[in-house]
Amino acid sequence: MANEDFQKLTIGKAINLGLRRAMEEDPKVLMMGEDVGKLGGVFRITDGLQKDFGEQRVLDTPLSESGIIGTAVGLAVRGFRPVCEIQFEGFIFPGFDQIVSQLAKLHYRTQGKIKMPVVIRVPFGGGIGAVEHHSESPESLFAHVAGLKVLSCSNAVDAYWMIQQAIKSDDPILFFEPKKLYHSGNLKAEIDTTATPGPLFESRVVRPGTSATVVAYGPSVKVALDAATAAEGDDISLEVIDLRTLSPLDLGPVFESVRKTGRLIAVSEAPSESSLTSEIAARVQQECFYSLEAPVLRVTGFDTPYPPAKLEEHYLPDLDRVLHAVDRSLAW
């Protein structure tokens, strides 16, 4: 390109470039995980980093998530900023104890004397034709844990900036990445690498509308935007909000939107029981009760373990399911 400050990137490449820039700016930033070095990760998100920064800063670890997270906790105590990759979201549970019992609590336990600037990168969600342990959405489990912050990007621009901002934060952050969108050429976006990013823990209206509000995050944002485009043909104007931050939830823009549209549909690939969409529905009902023209509706995965690949198209929220929820809301 004529100007290297403007680059058109996929989400996967944007994260790679964001990681690279973070490592260039701070020698205390380390990458660690299974196959993140020589291989560049199973999704090639860390491709080229070990070659350029060396094996002391990009570490291939044993197949032990508890060891990865435990080591990161120790490195953070010593002043480093470790970035851990969990190969697939379903592999995170062997490290659950370290995340919940240590990582989330050390800052509070030490009255702020010890900071935990650890980022855990988690490829999540379905759409790649895999089975359980490789196609799950466990983000609600971690959003419930006090002391952790949880983020999810949905586009290349956010991917590039949010990963850098997460690494600079002194808080432990789980960074959920929509794996089925990593290498989607349709989602390539031009990124101005000299720009100043907006605040990290804020949701954002990504498409204005007046008929109903659709809130989503991660891979579901694309589904919501596609639904808004399709609904436009029936003179239905959907306002789409990308949450971006799952803990803390920034629902101010959602409340403002619902007070305008009177309707809300929350979309997520995760099961509906005790989920982020449950929390959104409860909070909107509490704050916008007199503005609601219909109940808050949810379009989610089902309350079952993730199905075989041939059934995942029935499991995942899609355009038709979102539009059906919109029709139900408008007909109330």
TIVEXKOL-662781 format. One record per residue: x, y, z of N, C-alpha, C, O in turn. Coordinates in steps of 0.02 Angstrom, whole numbers, padded with zeros to 5 digits, always signed. Last residue first. Example, Ala and Ser with C-alpha at 12.3 -4.5 7.8 and 13.67 -1.06 7.14 Angstrom:
BEGIN
+00642-00112+00354+00684-00053+00357+00645+00002+00394+00670+00057+00402 +00660-00284+00390+00615-00225+00390+00660-00165+00390+00712-00166+00423 
# end
This chain:
BEGIN
-02309-00380+00949-02335-00384+01018-02388-00330+01030-02415-00325+01085 -02247-00375+00829-02317-00395+00828-02349-00393+00897-02410-00403+00904 -02116-00346+00857-02156-00294+00824-02231-00310+00825-02272-00265+00823 -02076-00471+00910-02074-00410+00951-02119-00356+00922-02156-00323+00958 -02091-00556+00801-02129-00568+00862-02132-00506+00906-02184-00489+00934 -01997-00498+00713-02068-00500+00695-02112-00511+00756-02163-00479+00764 -01879-00524+00786-01899-00455+00770-01973-00452+00754-02008-00409+00779 -01878-00663+00783-01885-00629+00847-01906-00556+00837-01947-00530+00875 -01859-00680+00645-01920-00707+00676-01932-00673+00744-01989-00656+00761 -01732-00627+00632-01788-00592+00600-01855-00616+00628-01902-00577+00634 -01659-00725+00703-01659-00655+00726-01719-00618+00697-01754-00582+00732 -01682-00837+00624-01704-00837+00695-01706-00767+00723-01751-00750+00762 -01626-00799+00501-01697-00813+00506-01721-00810+00578-01775-00784+00592 -01487-00782+00532-01527-00727+00507-01602-00739+00518-01637-00694+00542 -01457-00878+00683-01444-00858+00614-01492-00802+00594-01532-00778+00635 -01379-00958+00819-01425-00905+00796-01407-00884+00725-01348-00872+00710 -01342-01133+00803-01319-01064+00806-01373-01015+00785-01410-01029+00738 -01409-01255+00778-01394-01234+00846-01380-01159+00850-01403-01125+00896 -01415-01279+00645-01479-01275+00681-01469-01247+00751-01514-01218+00780 -01282-01286+00614-01321-01233+00582-01390-01226+00614-01420-01172+00611 -01239-01400+00681-01224-01335+00710-01263-01278+00677-01275-01227+00709 -01255-01527+00637-01313-01496+00668-01301-01424+00690-01346-01391+00714 -01136-01572+00590-01191-01572+00542-01254-01539+00570-01301-01525+00533 -01053-01572+00704-01046-01520+00653-01106-01515+00607-01125-01461+00587 -01146-01608+00856-01101-01626+00801-01105-01573+00745-01153-01535+00741 -01173-01470+00979-01191-01529+00939-01137-01550+00890-01088-01513+00881 -01131-01432+01147-01125-01414+01076-01135-01476+01033-01108-01529+01049 -01258-01472+01268-01188-01471+01245-01186-01458+01170-01235-01471+01135 -01399-01358+01278-01371-01425+01270-01296-01418+01258-01273-01365+01240 -01491-01248+01262-01464-01270+01326-01444-01343+01323-01470-01385+01361 -01438-01166+01108-01484-01205+01149-01450-01229+01213-01389-01230+01218 -01397-00992+01076-01387-01064+01068-01435-01100+01115-01468-01069+01156 -01527-00866+01052-01465-00893+01079-01453-00964+01054-01494-00992+01017 -01614-00726+01067-01599-00775+01015-01530-00803+01032-01480-00767+01027 -01742-00655+01167-01672-00678+01161-01667-00730+01106-01711-00773+01099 -01835-00505+01203-01829-00571+01173-01755-00589+01164-01713-00546+01155 -01926-00413+01318-01860-00424+01289-01856-00496+01265-01872-00543+01301 -02098-00380+01271-02047-00412+01314-01980-00413+01279-01976-00415+01217 -02138-00214+01210-02141-00287+01205-02090-00316+01253-02044-00281+01273 -02115-00085+01235-02178-00099+01201-02189-00174+01193-02242-00195+01171 -02037+00000+01366-02042-00062+01328-02113-00070+01300-02163-00064+01335 -02033+00108+01449-02021+00120+01378-02033+00059+01335-02040+00064+01274 -02048+00068+01577-02102+00107+01549-02092+00124+01476-02137+00151+01444 -01924-00002+01598-01989-00036+01603-02044+00002+01567-02083-00028+01530 -01787+00015+01594-01828+00041+01538-01899+00015+01539-01931+00010+01486 -01723-00044+01702-01708+00026+01687-01756+00057+01636-01765+00118+01634 -01772-00175+01710-01768-00134+01770-01763-00060+01753-01794-00018+01786 -01759-00223+01581-01826-00222+01611-01827-00175+01672-01875-00139+01684 -01620-00214+01572-01662-00172+01528-01733-00167+01557-01763-00114+01556 -01581-00311+01664-01562-00242+01675-01605-00194+01632-01623-00140+01655 -01635-00430+01610-01654-00408+01677-01640-00334+01687-01681-00297+01714 -01571-00436+01484-01644-00433+01488-01667-00406+01556-01712-00365+01560 -01437-00447+01525-01459-00390+01485-01534-00381+01491-01559-00326+01500 -01442-00571+01591-01425-00510+01628-01448-00448+01591-01474-00401+01621 -01472-00655+01483-01517-00652+01541-01505-00588+01580-01553-00553+01598 -01360-00638+01404-01424-00613+01379-01476-00610+01434-01521-00567+01432 -01266-00702+01484-01262-00630+01475-01327-00601+01448-01347-00546+01467 -01365-00828+01574-01314-00804+01527-01310-00728+01526-01346-00694+01563 -01455-00930+01622-01407-00893+01666-01349-00864+01626-01291-00875+01643 -01482-01008+01468-01491-01014+01541-01435-00976+01578-01376-00989+01568 -01447-01004+01333-01484-00948+01362-01486-00949+01438-01491-00896+01470 -01281-01037+01268-01346-01059+01293-01381-01003+01331-01347-00959+01359 -01209-00919+01148-01207-00957+01211-01277-00983+01228-01327-00954+01206 -01222-00835+01041-01216-00906+01027-01217-00949+01090-01226-01010+01085 -01345-00705+01052-01282-00735+01074-01282-00808+01055-01334-00841+01053 -01443-00558+01059-01420-00615+01019-01352-00639+01044-01307-00599+01056 -01592-00481+01107-01523-00495+01125-01501-00560+01092-01535-00611+01095 -01700-00357+01060-01683-00427+01047-01609-00436+01062-01567-00401+01034 -01818-00240+01116-01749-00264+01119-01747-00339+01104-01786-00378+01130 -01910-00086+01099-01904-00158+01089-01831-00179+01091-01787-00142+01069 -01916+00051+01099-01966+00015+01138-01961-00061+01134-02002-00096+01163 -01832+00145+01039-01866+00095+00997-01921+00058+01033-01970+00037+01001 -01791+00231+01146-01811+00258+01081-01853+00208+01041-01905+00227+01013 -01758+00151+01249-01805+00206+01263-01830+00238+01199-01884+00267+01197 -01662+00076+01184-01726+00045+01199-01778+00098+01217-01837+00090+01200 -01554+00168+01178-01584+00142+01117-01654+00115+01130-01700+00128+01092 -01525+00187+01314-01543+00244+01272-01580+00221+01209-01629+00251+01188 -01488+00055+01349-01546+00088+01380-01571+00146+01337-01631+00152+01325 -01374+00042+01267-01431-00003+01258-01494+00028+01288-01547+00028+01257 -01285+00139+01317-01310+00145+01249-01371+00100+01234-01413+00118+01194 -01272+00077+01451-01298+00145+01440-01325+00155+01369-01382+00177+01361 -01210-00041+01475-01278-00044+01448-01309+00024+01438-01367+00029+01418 -01073-00121+01481-01089-00051+01470-01157-00048+01435-01162-00052+01374 -01017-00238+01598-01064-00223+01545-01076-00147+01541-01086-00114+01591 -00842-00263+01632-00907-00237+01651-00952-00225+01590-00928-00205+01537 -00893-00388+01532-00886-00373+01603-00828-00324+01612-00770-00343+01602 -00903-00367+01399-00952-00412+01430-00949-00408+01506-00998-00423+01539 -00885-00251+01274-00865-00267+01342-00920-00306+01377-00977-00283+01382 -00955-00265+01147-00883-00259+01152-00857-00279+01222-00811-00319+01227 -01090-00248+01099-01073-00239+01169-00998-00226+01180-00980-00180+01218 -01155-00163+00969-01101-00211+00983-01080-00199+01055-01054-00145+01071 -01319-00141+00915-01268-00121+00964-01220-00178+00975-01240-00234+00990 -01423-00083+00789-01380-00137+00811-01326-00109+00857-01292-00061+00841 -01589-00050+00752-01528-00020+00781-01486-00077+00810-01511-00115+00852 -01682-00076+00607-01653-00106+00667-01591-00067+00689-01546-00054+00649 -01825-00040+00530-01760-00008+00544-01733-00033+00610-01758-00014+00663 -01916-00105+00400-01902-00112+00472-01831-00087+00484-01783-00110+00453 -01953-00117+00267-01961-00052+00302-01957-00058+00377-01989-00021+00414 -01911-00233+00216-01980-00232+00240-01995-00168+00278-02043-00164+00316 -01777-00210+00191-01821-00222+00134-01894-00222+00152-01937-00213+00109 -01723-00210+00318-01731-00146+00284-01779-00152+00224-01815-00105+00208 -01698-00339+00352-01760-00308+00376-01776-00243+00341-01833-00222+00335 -01570-00358+00298-01627-00394+00270-01693-00361+00289-01739-00357+00248 -01494-00276+00382-01495-00264+00310-01556-00297+00278-01589-00267+00235 -01517-00337+00504-01538-00268+00494-01542-00250+00421-01587-00214+00399 -01457-00460+00482-01529-00458+00494-01556-00387+00482-01610-00378+00454 -01324-00421+00474-01356-00451+00415-01432-00449+00421-01467-00437+00372 -01308-00378+00606-01303-00329+00551-01334-00356+00487-01367-00320+00450 -01323-00500+00674-01369-00444+00687-01367-00393+00631-01420-00368+00611 -01214-00570+00623-01281-00596+00612-01332-00540+00622-01380-00534+00583 -01110-00492+00672-01119-00498+00599-01189-00523+00583-01221-00499+00536 -01127-00515+00809-01136-00447+00782-01147-00450+00706-01190-00414+00680 -01093-00643+00843-01163-00628+00833-01176-00559+00805-01231-00545+00780 -00957-00650+00872-00980-00673+00806-01052-00656+00791-01072-00656+00733 -00964-00512+00984-00923-00563+00952-00952-00584+00885-00970-00541+00845 -01136-00474+01024-01064-00467+01035-01028-00523+00997-01058-00573+00980 -01287-00373+01023-01249-00434+01012-01176-00421+01029-01157-00365+01047 -01452-00311+01012-01387-00307+01045-01352-00375+01038-01383-00427+01047 -01564-00218+00924-01533-00284+00926-01464-00277+00957-01423-00239+00931 -01715-00129+00939-01643-00132+00955-01620-00205+00955-01654-00248+00983 -01829-00065+00815-01812-00111+00870-01736-00110+00879-01698-00093+00833 -01845+00052+00736-01900+00004+00747-01889-00042+00807-01935-00055+00845 -01734+00133+00713-01789+00160+00752-01843+00109+00770-01882+00122+00815 -01552+00141+00705-01617+00120+00683-01671+00144+00731-01656+00174+00782 -01376+00130+00663-01434+00164+00694-01499+00138+00665-01502+00116+00608 -01252+00019+00701-01300+00035+00648-01360+00068+00681-01393+00037+00723 -01174+00016+00810-01140+00005+00746-01187+00014+00686-01165+00016+00629 -01149+00086+00963-01200+00079+00911-01165+00072+00844-01129+00118+00823 -01054+00000+01085-01055+00048+01030-01114+00033+00983-01126-00025+00965 -00984-00006+01253-01021-00034+01196-01030+00021+01144-01018+00080+01157 -00823+00005+01328-00884+00039+01307-00917+00000+01250-00883-00025+01205 -00688-00005+01378-00745-00038+01409-00810-00001+01393-00846+00021+01438 -00596+00076+01302-00599+00003+01296-00664-00026+01320-00694-00068+01285 -00623+00226+01205-00618+00190+01269-00629+00115+01260-00667+00094+01217 -00544+00228+01039-00592+00249+01089-00583+00210+01154-00541+00165+01157 -00374+00258+00981-00434+00216+00990-00480+00246+01043-00459+00285+01085 -00308+00364+00865-00316+00356+00937-00380+00316+00950-00434+00339+00932 -00210+00306+00723-00268+00336+00755-00265+00328+00831-00225+00289+00857 -00115+00242+00654-00093+00302+00689-00150+00335+00728-00140+00385+00762 -00171+00140+00583-00130+00121+00640-00102+00181+00678-00069+00172+00730 -00320+00124+00522-00271+00178+00528-00231+00165+00591-00254+00177+00647 -00375-00009+00427-00358+00013+00494-00305+00068+00490-00252+00059+00460 -00507-00071+00335-00448-00028+00333-00435+00000+00402-00480+00029+00433 -00554-00242+00347-00567-00171+00359-00502-00133+00356-00449-00159+00374 -00637-00391+00300-00577-00351+00300-00595-00277+00309-00644-00253+00281 -00745-00473+00293-00742-00428+00351-00676-00389+00354-00661-00358+00405 -00728-00556+00187-00783-00509+00184-00782-00458+00240-00813-00405+00235 -00629-00644+00224-00611-00588+00179-00665-00536+00175-00651-00478+00160 -00603-00711+00377-00656-00693+00330-00636-00632+00288-00627-00577+00314 -00525-00763+00475-00495-00755+00409-00547-00739+00355-00537-00752+00296 -00604-00758+00596-00533-00740+00594-00509-00720+00524-00479-00668+00514 -00731-00800+00614-00723-00739+00575-00649-00719+00566-00634-00670+00533 -00729-00907+00697-00754-00919+00630-00745-00858+00584-00752-00864+00523 -00684-00852+00819-00638-00890+00777-00663-00901+00706-00623-00904+00659 -00691-00709+00898-00736-00750+00857-00698-00789+00804-00683-00763+00750 -00615-00706+01057-00607-00691+00986-00651-00737+00944-00650-00798+00954 -00608-00634+01214-00641-00685+01173-00642-00663+01100-00668-00609+01083 -00502-00613+01335-00514-00581+01270-00542-00634+01223-00504-00674+01195 -00500-00576+01502-00513-00630+01454-00537-00598+01389-00586-00561+01389 -00384-00493+01603-00436-00487+01551-00440-00551+01511-00389-00578+01489 -00334-00416+01752-00337-00479+01714-00397-00477+01666-00453-00462+01686 -00272-00246+01737-00321-00295+01761-00316-00360+01721-00296-00358+01663 -00196-00149+01682-00168-00183+01740-00215-00237+01769-00199-00269+01819 -00183-00139+01504-00222-00135+01565-00188-00173+01621-00154-00223+01610 -00112-00170+01391-00089-00113+01431-00126-00107+01498-00102-00073+01543 -00189-00272+01338-00121-00287+01362-00094-00232+01406-00057-00245+01454 -00303-00201+01299-00308-00252+01351-00239-00267+01381-00233-00275+01441 -00252-00121+01197-00276-00089+01258-00282-00139+01316-00268-00123+01373 -00222-00222+01104-00169-00181+01131-00190-00147+01196-00152-00146+01245 -00349-00273+01079-00298-00318+01106-00240-00277+01136-00212-00297+01187 -00415-00159+01026-00435-00186+01091-00383-00232+01121-00373-00233+01181 -00356-00133+00899-00347-00087+00955-00362-00118+01023-00326-00106+01071 -00386-00249+00821-00319-00219+00822-00308-00176+00884-00257-00183+00918 -00523-00269+00843-00475-00322+00859-00405-00292+00867-00369-00309+00914 -00581-00152+00791-00582-00164+00863-00531-00217+00883-00498-00210+00935 -00551-00181+00656-00528-00119+00687-00526-00127+00763-00476-00111+00795 -00615-00304+00630-00543-00299+00627-00516-00236+00662-00464-00239+00695 -00745-00355+00746-00721-00328+00682-00647-00315+00686-00618-00314+00741 -00778-00394+00872-00820-00420+00817-00796-00398+00749-00823-00420+00698 -00712-00445+01032-00711-00403+00973-00754-00435+00918-00766-00496+00919 -00746-00445+01201-00753-00483+01139-00756-00435+01080-00798-00389+01079 -00691-00461+01373-00702-00423+01312-00714-00470+01254-00695-00529+01256 -00696-00450+01546-00708-00493+01489-00726-00450+01429-00771-00408+01433 -00606-00453+01699-00640-00414+01647-00642-00457+01584-00595-00494+01569 -00621-00512+01868-00602-00522+01798-00638-00471+01754-00693-00449+01769 -00678-00478+01987-00605-00471+01981-00580-00483+01911-00522-00466+01896 -00807-00599+01994-00782-00533+02016-00705-00532+02012-00672-00581+02032 -00874-00688+01866-00822-00690+01917-00796-00620+01933-00768-00587+01890 -00961-00681+01760-00990-00685+01827-00938-00679+01882-00956-00667+01940 -00883-00691+01650-00913-00625+01663-00943-00623+01733-00950-00569+01763 -00860-00827+01650-00806-00783+01672-00832-00712+01686-00804-00678+01729 -00981-00879+01605-00950-00906+01665-00899-00858+01694-00895-00849+01754 -01003-00816+01484-01044-00797+01541-01015-00822+01607-01022-00790+01659 -00916-00881+01392-00899-00814+01416-00940-00793+01478-00915-00755+01520 -00913-01002+01326-00915-01003+01399-00906-00934+01431-00891-00929+01490 -00960-01073+01196-00964-01003+01214-00970-00997+01290-01025-00988+01317 -00873-01184+01081-00916-01170+01138-00915-01095+01152-00875-01058+01124 -00796-01287+01002-00846-01240+00977-00895-01224+01033-00952-01249+01033 -00716-01379+01059-00686-01339+01006-00734-01286+00979-00715-01245+00937 -00791-01443+01153-00723-01426+01172-00688-01383+01119-00636-01353+01134 -00890-01523+01024-00882-01494+01091-00808-01491+01110-00768-01530+01085 -00825-01499+00855-00869-01529+00905-00860-01494+00972-00826-01443+00976 -00830-01399+00702-00797-01439+00754-00848-01463+00805-00908-01448+00799 -00863-01307+00603-00874-01378+00592-00839-01423+00641-00821-01479+00625 -00856-01176+00634-00797-01204+00600-00804-01280+00588-00757-01312+00567 -00962-01124+00707-00955-01105+00638-00895-01132+00601-00884-01114+00544 -00948-01056+00875-00953-01108+00825-00939-01084+00755-00909-01031+00745 -00839-00990+01006-00897-00993+00963-00893-01047+00911-00842-01081+00903 -00669-00921+01020-00731-00950+01045-00785-00951+00992-00780-00918+00940 -00505-00905+01077-00546-00914+01018-00611-00949+01038-00609-01001+01071 -00447-00805+01198-00489-00865+01194-00527-00865+01127-00576-00828+01120 -00311-00746+01288-00345-00745+01223-00382-00811+01214-00354-00865+01222 -00290-00664+01431-00301-00732+01408-00342-00729+01344-00401-00711+01346 -00174-00556+01501-00227-00563+01451-00231-00636+01429-00180-00667+01412 -00131-00483+01653-00130-00545+01614-00188-00543+01564-00245-00530+01584 -00082-00396+01766-00092-00376+01696-00084-00437+01649-00037-00440+01609 -00116-00383+01914-00119-00444+01873-00132-00426+01800-00186-00438+01774 -00025-00311+02052-00068-00305+01993-00063-00370+01952-00013-00405+01954 -00017-00296+02224+00002-00337+02166-00049-00327+02111-00109-00334+02122 -00079-00204+02307-00006-00204+02303+00019-00243+02242+00071-00226+02213 -00216-00210+02327-00191-00170+02272-00116-00170+02263-00090-00138+02217 -00232-00299+02433-00252-00229+02441-00220-00184+02388-00199-00128+02402 -00213-00428+02400-00154-00391+02422-00168-00317+02432-00121-00277+02437 -00338-00467+02356-00310-00501+02414-00251-00462+02443-00239-00464+02504 -00353-00393+02240-00394-00376+02298-00363-00405+02362-00363-00373+02414 -00257-00456+02159-00256-00383+02167-00294-00363+02230-00271-00321+02268 -00296-00593+02164-00233-00571+02194-00230-00495+02205-00204-00473+02256 -00413-00637+02098-00417-00615+02168-00353-00584+02196-00356-00552+02248 -00403-00689+01971-00457-00641+01984-00452-00608+02052-00482-00556+02064 -00295-00780+01985-00291-00722+01940-00342-00669+01957-00326-00609+01958 -00347-00875+02085-00286-00836+02091-00288-00772+02050-00284-00716+02077 -00473-00930+02059-00448-00930+02128-00387-00884+02137-00376-00858+02192 -00496-00916+01921-00546-00893+01969-00516-00885+02039-00533-00837+02073 -00377-00965+01858-00409-00902+01837-00454-00874+01892-00450-00815+01908 -00350-01086+01922-00300-01032+01925-00332-00964+01906-00315-00913+01936 -00469-01156+01888-00452-01143+01958-00402-01085+01964-00411-01041+02006 -00462-01164+01748-00516-01126+01780-00498-01108+01852-00511-01052+01875 -00380-01240+01671-00350-01180+01702-00401-01139+01741-00385-01085+01765 -00464-01337+01621-00409-01359+01666-00374-01300+01700-00341-01309+01751 -00545-01251+01538-00568-01272+01604-00515-01304+01648-00521-01299+01709 -00508-01219+01410-00491-01172+01463-00504-01199+01533-00477-01174+01582 -00543-01292+01302-00483-01314+01337-00468-01271+01399-00421-01285+01435 -00646-01229+01239-00663-01285+01282-00604-01313+01320-00612-01353+01366 -00581-01135+01155-00614-01113+01216-00630-01169+01264-00629-01159+01325 -00417-01185+01106-00489-01184+01093-00524-01170+01159-00500-01189+01212 -00295-01131+01161-00300-01153+01091-00372-01155+01066-00387-01131+01012 -00268-00984+01239-00301-01048+01249-00320-01073+01180-00357-01039+01144 -00125-00888+01258-00174-00912+01210-00201-00980+01233-00163-01026+01246 -00083-00752+01361-00090-00824+01355-00141-00840+01300-00193-00808+01295 +00032-00634+01390-00028-00644+01349-00032-00719+01335+00011-00747+01300 +00105-00551+01530+00096-00611+01489+00030-00611+01452-00022-00590+01478 +00200-00438+01574+00131-00434+01549+00119-00493+01502+00123-00486+01441 +00297-00436+01728+00286-00448+01657+00212-00440+01639+00169-00437+01683 +00315-00425+01866+00316-00364+01825+00307-00374+01751+00310-00326+01713 +00301-00534+01946+00369-00511+01935+00373-00453+01885+00428-00433+01864 +00167-00561+01935+00192-00539+02001+00262-00508+01993+00280-00462+02030 +00167-00610+01805+00136-00545+01818+00159-00517+01886+00171-00457+01892 +00228-00734+01823+00261-00684+01783+00233-00614+01796+00270-00565+01799 +00128-00799+01900+00195-00787+01928+00232-00733+01889+00266-00691+01920 +00025-00802+01805+00015-00768+01869+00082-00751+01900+00092-00695+01924 +00083-00881+01706+00068-00811+01692+00057-00772+01756+00077-00714+01760 +00087-01005+01771+00150-00972+01754+00138-00897+01740+00179-00855+01760 -00051-01029+01778-00012-01024+01839+00054-00989+01827+00075-00947+01867 -00083-01038+01641-00111-00984+01681-00071-00974+01745-00058-00917+01766 -00005-01152+01605+00000-01089+01568-00024-01031+01612+00011-00981+01619 -00048-01252+01694+00021-01229+01696+00030-01162+01661+00068-01120+01684 -00179-01265+01654-00166-01244+01723-00095-01219+01730-00082-01171+01766 -00158-01311+01524-00187-01244+01533-00177-01220+01605-00167-01160+01616 -00044-01396+01448-00067-01390+01517-00093-01319+01529-00053-01274+01542 +00057-01452+01351-00016-01454+01346-00045-01454+01417-00067-01505+01442 +00195-01332+01368+00165-01399+01369+00089-01395+01364+00060-01341+01370 +00219-01190+01255+00210-01221+01321+00190-01294+01315+00169-01316+01261 +00323-01082+01174+00282-01141+01164+00279-01179+01230+00331-01198+01257 +00332-00909+01194+00348-00974+01223+00298-01027+01203+00238-01019+01214 +00411-00773+01156+00354-00811+01128+00366-00884+01143+00406-00917+01110 +00524-00735+01222+00465-00692+01228+00403-00723+01197+00347-00702+01211 +00621-00825+01200+00614-00802+01268+00552-00759+01278+00530-00748+01334 +00625-00848+01064+00592-00899+01106+00586-00878+01178+00548-00909+01216 +00595-00698+00965+00634-00748+00999+00594-00793+01046+00538-00777+01065 +00537-00606+00882+00549-00585+00951+00586-00638+00992+00606-00624+01048 +00526-00663+00754+00549-00594+00760+00567-00574+00831+00609-00530+00841 +00483-00794+00776+00539-00782+00731+00569-00713+00742+00630-00704+00740 +00370-00773+00854+00429-00804+00884+00491-00792+00841+00546-00781+00868 +00285-00711+00758+00307-00675+00818+00368-00706+00850+00413-00670+00872 +00237-00784+00650+00295-00740+00640+00321-00707+00703+00375-00677+00701 +00072-00798+00709+00120-00814+00655+00175-00761+00650+00161-00701+00646 -00028-00798+00798+00037-00775+00822+00092-00789+00770+00151-00791+00787 -00131-00851+00724-00139-00782+00748-00073-00755+00774-00062-00694+00772 -00153-00978+00670-00099-00936+00643-00103-00863+00665-00082-00818+00629 -00233-01066+00732-00266-01019+00686-00217-00969+00656-00238-00923+00620 -00140-01129+00809-00179-01170+00763-00218-01127+00713-00234-01150+00658 +00019-01040+00812-00048-01054+00836-00089-01093+00786-00075-01091+00726 +00143-01040+00754+00103-00979+00748+00032-00987+00772-00011-00947+00755 +00238-01140+00758+00180-01150+00716+00140-01086+00705+00108-01078+00653 +00332-01082+00848+00353-01104+00782+00294-01112+00734+00299-01092+00676 +00219-01029+00953+00284-01007+00929+00299-01026+00857+00280-00991+00811 +00104-01086+00998+00100-01016+00976+00165-00992+00943+00165-00940+00910 +00085-01215+01048+00099-01207+00976+00097-01134+00952+00088-01122+00892 +00003-01156+01185+00018-01218+01148+00025-01203+01074-00023-01182+01041 +00084-01008+01254+00028-01053+01240+00051-01113+01200+00109-01120+01184 +00125-00835+01265+00135-00904+01285+00073-00945+01272+00017-00920+01277 +00216-00684+01250+00164-00728+01224+00177-00799+01246+00235-00822+01246 +00246-00537+01348+00266-00604+01327+00205-00641+01298+00148-00629+01320 +00305-00377+01379+00249-00416+01351+00276-00482+01325+00322-00483+01284 +00415-00305+01413+00387-00348+01465+00327-00390+01441+00302-00432+01477 +00446-00218+01312+00484-00281+01316+00459-00328+01370+00481-00386+01373 +00333-00133+01219+00346-00150+01289+00382-00217+01292+00352-00269+01277 +00321-00111+01083+00318-00053+01127+00338-00070+01199+00358-00025+01236 +00325-00237+01025+00375-00187+01005+00378-00130+01055+00432-00103+01069 +00212-00295+01079+00278-00322+01096+00334-00273+01078+00384-00270+01113 +00112-00219+01020+00118-00219+01093+00187-00244+01114+00216-00218+01162 +00132-00253+00886+00144-00184+00907+00152-00180+00983+00194-00142+01008 +00095-00388+00889+00162-00368+00869+00179-00298+00894+00233-00285+00920 -00039-00379+00923+00008-00413+00968+00080-00392+00953+00120-00379+00998 -00086-00314+00808-00093-00282+00873-00045-00313+00924-00015-00277+00963 -00060-00410+00711-00025-00346+00706-00029-00308+00773+00019-00275+00793 -00148-00511+00756-00076-00524+00749-00037-00459+00748+00014-00453+00782 -00270-00444+00744-00247-00464+00810-00171-00476+00808-00135-00456+00853 -00271-00429+00604-00272-00370+00646-00249-00386+00717-00212-00347+00747 -00278-00560+00560-00217-00522+00546-00213-00459+00589-00159-00438+00608 -00409-00591+00606-00350-00628+00629-00286-00590+00619-00244-00588+00664 -00488-00498+00535-00486-00496+00608-00424-00532+00634-00391-00507+00679 -00394-00433+00393-00444-00477+00424-00439-00470+00500-00392-00440+00526 -00360-00264+00338-00342-00326+00372-00404-00367+00390-00458-00340+00400 -00280-00139+00259-00342-00175+00256-00330-00246+00281-00294-00284+00248 -00199+00000+00332-00194-00069+00309-00262-00102+00312-00298-00095+00361 -00110+00143+00342-00177+00119+00327-00172+00050+00297-00144+00041+00243 +00024+00159+00355-00016+00174+00414-00089+00153+00404-00126+00145+00453 +00082+00142+00234+00079+00083+00276+00041+00095+00341+00027+00048+00377 +00023+00197+00087+00034+00221+00155+00027+00163+00203-00028+00137+00212 +00015+00116-00025+00054+00177-00029+00071+00204+00040+00125+00230+00051 +00042-00060+00000+00000+00000+00000+00044+00062+00000+00101+00061+00022 
# end
